[in-house]
């Protein structure tokens, strides 16, 4: 098991790191928008996912 640890942890840590970077970028650009467009984008996003 210790011999397999580096092989398993390398792609896992890189995927987690990329996900964190993407999340931070999304939050940064989302917060840069004005509050009016932010709420409208959120409403459009939810209505897109839940048509009913």
TATACOR-V299819 format. One record per residue. RES is the residue in one letter. OMEGA is omega in degrees with one decimal (* if undefined). D_FIRST is the distance of its C-alpha to the first C-alpha in Angstrom with 2 decimals. Layout:
((RES:OMEGA:D_FIRST) (RES:OMEGA:D_FIRST))
//
This chain:
((X:177.4:0.00) (X:179.2:3.85) (X:-178.8:5.37) (X:-174.4:5.22) (X:-178.7:6.39) (X:-178.7:9.81) (X:-179.1:10.46) (X:-174.0:10.23) (X:-176.9:11.97) (X:178.4:14.74) (X:-179.9:16.55) (X:-179.5:16.05) (X:179.4:17.60) (X:178.0:20.29) (X:178.9:21.24) (X:179.6:21.55) (X:178.6:23.59) (X:179.0:25.83) (X:178.6:26.41) (X:179.7:27.42) (X:179.2:29.75) (X:179.3:31.34) (X:179.1:31.84) (X:179.1:33.48) (X:179.1:35.69) (X:178.7:36.76) (X:-178.6:37.64) (X:-178.8:39.51) (X:178.6:41.59) (X:179.6:42.13) (X:179.1:43.51) (X:179.6:45.69) (X:173.3:47.60) (X:-175.0:50.69) (X:-178.3:50.40) (X:-179.7:52.75) (X:179.5:50.74) (X:-178.4:47.51) (X:179.9:48.87) (X:177.5:50.30) (X:179.4:47.06) (X:179.5:45.23) (X:178.3:47.92) (X:-179.0:47.78) (X:-178.6:44.00) (X:179.8:44.16) (X:178.0:47.15) (X:-178.5:45.38) (X:-178.3:42.45) (X:-176.0:44.75) (X:179.6:47.93) (X:*:49.45))
//
